[in-house]
């Protein structure tokens, strides 16, 4: 369990650094996905290792929300790119 928590903390730190220090929007979106994956890993690890159904439901809901937010962010970046090139 400690290994999974450590990996989760590492992903959160890596994602946060990517959001703060990257210039390109696509890299920021990927960093946010790393950040959210680390949070999900921490929630599962600290929530009892997958035994708690509430933690599992929260993570599953979070994955769906993160997927929708990523799709929206990519659409906005594409629209910004098209607007800048016209």
N, C-alpha and C positions, 0 to 999 in steps of 0.2 A: 504493500500500500504506500509506503514511503517513496518508492521509486515513481509511482504514478503521480503522487502529489508533487514531487520534485519536477517531473516532466511538465505538469500543469503550470507550475510557477515559472519554469523556463519559457514555456510558450506565451504566457501572459507578458513576461518581461520583454521577450523578443517582439511580440506584436505591438506593445506599447512603444518600444523604441522605433519600430518601423513607422508607426503613425506620427511620431514626433519629428523624426529626422528625414523622412523620405519626401521628395519634392513632387513626384509624379502621382497622379490620382489612382492609377491602377495599382501601384505598389502600396499605397495607403489602404486600398480596399483589401488587398491580400493580407496586409498586416492586421487589419481588423478581423479578418477571418481567423488568423492565427490566435489573436487575442481571445476571440469567442471560443475557439476550440480548447484553449487552456482553461478558460472558465468552466466549460462543460466538463472537462477532465477533473478539475478540482471539485465540482459539485458531486460528481459520481463518487470520487474517492472519499470525500468528507461525509457524504451521505450514507455511508455504510457499505461501500463496495458493490453497489448494485442491488442490495437487499431491500432498500427502502423504495417503495413504489412512488412516493411523492417526489423524491429526487429524480427518479427515472422519468416521470411525467414532465417535470420541469425542464430536464435536459432535452427531451424529445420536442417539447414545445419551443424551446430556445433554438434548436436546430432548424425548425421550420421557419421561425421568425428571422433567423440569420440568413437563411436562403432567400427569403423575400426581400430583406434589406440589401443583400448583395446584388440581387437582380435589379432593384430600383437604383442603387448606386451606379451600377454599370450602365444602365439606361441614361442616367443623368450625365455621366462622363461622356457617353457617346453623343448626346445632344449638345453638350458644351463643345466637343470637338467639331461637330458639324457647323455649329454657329461661328466658331473661330475661323473656319476655313471658307466661309462664304463672304 
